[in-house]
Amino acid sequence: QQQVKQSPQSLIVQKGGISIINCAYENTAFDYFPWYQQFPGKGPALLIAIRPDVSEKKEGRFTISFNKSAKQFSLHIMDSQPGDSATYFCAASLDQGAQKLVFGQGTRLTINP
Amino acid sequence: DAGITQSPRHKVTETGTPVTLRCHQTENHRYMYWYRQDPGHGLRLIHYSYGVKDTDKGEVSDGYSVSRSKTEDFLLTLESATSSQTSVYFCATGQSRNTEAFFGQGTRLTVV
């Protein structure tokens, strides 16, 4: 079963716009929620992560919003740039572990210049 | 890529043949993982290791085995490859359980 569901599958945004990717999880025991960015031919790389004791975390143009009661979290990319074009994965893990991850299906983001 | 080298990077093999993928890391990370990436499924955990000779099964371990005889090497073996094992395989490492996972560049395996 898919414990972490990600949407949309693909997303096209104009340069300078806001990109929003959503994830929903089922297991309330998850306690670590990272977002990974992957470029073609490369492995995923950690972009930003959040633990459930906070509702929002911001790093530069990237923000995670976390809604514990709804079991949802989302990635917002402000002022989206063509270099942000990549596949993004949300993930979740248990027991404060950060590596034994359950991933969402991925979102292919394209930023048009 | 945090000093992670996966080999081979690409492989085509026939159904029923054994295949071994290698992950080599130079970071002295204790924790190592094998994931497979398939369209529509994201990445799924196959096996993981918390140290030399300490391995365990992940979400999709059927048809796979692993070995870790040295800290730096984590081997993934497909005993008898099937077409359903056509995938991109990623190795990941971590210094401790609650620190960032670093991924290698992947091995694209095609089973024909």
Boltz contact constraints between the chains, C-beta under 6 A:
constraints:
  - contact:
      token1: [A, 42]
      token2: [B, 105]
      max_distance: 6.0
  - contact:
      token1: [A, 43]
      token2: [B, 90]
      max_distance: 6.0
  - contact:
      token1: [A, 43]
      token2: [B, 103]
      max_distance: 6.0
  - contact:
      token1: [A, 43]
      token2: [B, 104]
      max_distance: 6.0
  - contact:
      token1: [A, 43]
      token2: [B, 105]
      max_distance: 6.0
  - contact:
      token1: [A, 43]
      token2: [B, 106]
      max_distance: 6.0
  - contact:
      token1: [A, 44]
      token2: [B, 103]
      max_distance: 6.0
  - contact:
      token1: [A, 46]
      token2: [B, 100]
      max_distance: 6.0
  - contact:
      token1: [A, 89]
      token2: [B, 42]
      max_distance: 6.0
  - contact:
      token1: [A, 96]
      token2: [B, 98]
      max_distance: 6.0
  - contact:
      token1: [A, 97]
      token2: [B, 97]
      max_distance: 6.0
  - contact:
      token1: [A, 98]
      token2: [B, 98]
      max_distance: 6.0
  - contact:
      token1: [A, 98]
      token2: [B, 99]
      max_distance: 6.0
  - contact:
      token1: [A, 99]
      token2: [B, 31]
      max_distance: 6.0
  - contact:
      token1: [A, 99]
      token2: [B, 94]
      max_distance: 6.0
  - contact:
      token1: [A, 99]
      token2: [B, 101]
      max_distance: 6.0
  - contact:
      token1: [A, 103]
      token2: [B, 42]
      max_distance: 6.0
  - contact:
      token1: [A, 103]
      token2: [B, 43]
      max_distance: 6.0
  - contact:
      token1: [A, 104]
      token2: [B, 42]
      max_distance: 6.0
  - contact:
      token1: [A, 105]
      token2: [B, 40]
      max_distance: 6.0
  - contact:
      token1: [A, 105]
      token2: [B, 42]
      max_distance: 6.0
  - contact:
      token1: [A, 106]
      token2: [B, 42]
      max_distance: 6.0
